[in-house]
Amino acid sequence: QCNSSNPRFYSDTGKTRFMFDRSVPYYFYKWRMSRHCEKRKMIVEVLSRDKTTTSFAPPAALDVWFCFFSLSLS
């Protein structure tokens, strides 16, 4: 049985922005309530560069975030 009564974040506008504030995996679920529950899951893993290394690059270049997307239609 689907239970989406207490999500951490909810949006149904179709044009949603979410701020990734930590370098950890994030899990997003799309629920479609009908005769049978249909769940789609997207996993986003956010990685950041190691800030302990010495570099001559400008400080803004050290704050680049890398995102890897995986979509499961289960």
C-alpha atoms as one frame of an Amber mdcrd trajectory, in Angstrom:
protein
   0.000   0.000   0.000   1.280   3.479  -0.864   1.867   5.855   2.011   2.909
   9.355   0.985   1.194  11.142   3.858   4.394  12.522   5.428   7.002  13.409
   2.760  10.074  15.492   3.627   9.445  17.556   0.496   6.423  17.623  -1.804
   5.722  19.352  -5.099   3.159  18.824  -7.844   3.879  21.832 -10.061   6.105
  20.040 -12.570   8.721  22.796 -12.379  10.429  22.113  -9.091  13.878  23.137
  -7.923  15.590  21.331  -5.084  18.816  22.584  -3.484  21.384  19.864  -2.898
  23.065  21.015   0.313  25.166  17.958   1.184  27.297  15.377  -0.580  25.027
  12.374   0.029  22.581  10.267  -2.005  19.089  11.765  -2.410  16.003   9.677
  -3.184  12.994  11.066  -5.047   9.751   9.176  -5.513   6.896   9.852  -7.866
   3.583   8.421  -6.755   0.558   7.984  -8.970  -2.523   7.031  -7.065  -4.922
   4.981  -9.134  -6.394   1.512  -8.916  -2.887   0.227  -8.231  -0.064   2.195
  -6.714   2.626   3.062  -9.208   5.945   4.182  -7.812   8.855   5.625  -9.771
  12.141   6.294  -8.081  15.044   8.552  -9.017  18.294   8.385  -7.085  20.602
  11.398  -7.233  24.082  11.094  -5.789  25.788  14.435  -5.217  29.568  14.432
  -5.034  31.861  17.350  -4.340  35.547  17.790  -4.938  37.923  17.203  -2.060
  38.433  20.657  -0.579  41.584  19.600   1.306  43.708  19.480  -1.850  45.799
  22.469  -2.864  44.906  24.039  -6.183  45.624  27.251  -8.056  42.080  27.341
  -9.387  39.764  30.162  -8.320  37.727  29.381  -5.170  34.471  29.103  -7.139
  35.926  26.203  -9.140  36.390  24.209  -5.939  32.680  24.311  -5.192  31.561
  22.444  -8.300  29.010  19.720  -7.578  28.724  16.570  -9.658  25.372  14.813
  -9.947  24.779  11.266 -11.134  21.208  10.317 -11.979  19.663   6.883 -11.932
  16.020   6.211 -12.791  14.220   3.059 -11.771  10.726   2.337 -13.044   9.955
  -0.188 -10.329
